[in-house]
Amino acid sequence: MPADGRSSAESVLSSGRHLRCVANPVRQASYDAEGRRLIQAAQEVMLRKGKSETGRSLGAQAVTVREEKDLTVAAEAISNGAFPLLIEIKADPARRAPECSN
């Protein structure tokens, strides 16, 4: 048994919680399905709200860039030291970038 008193049947999740592996395969499948549903729900929230809104809810500064003029807001946030900072770029794939002349 490891020094922390946990058996090798336990696994560590990224959140720091410990889950015991279940000996019953039917019950384990039920737990796995519940975990998949929770992950899917979190992904749906991120898609619906957007990454910047999700970042704000976690305490970060966030800027959404939809047009070129929004880049100045993002640049100001960087220069003001607004960290942690999340910059979400929502680009229109049908729109072409302007030609650069050097």
Summary of the structure (lengths in Angstrom):
residues: 102
radius of gyration: 21.7
end to end distance: 67.2
largest distance: 67.9
contacts: 183
relative contact order: 0.09
helix: 41%
strand: 16%
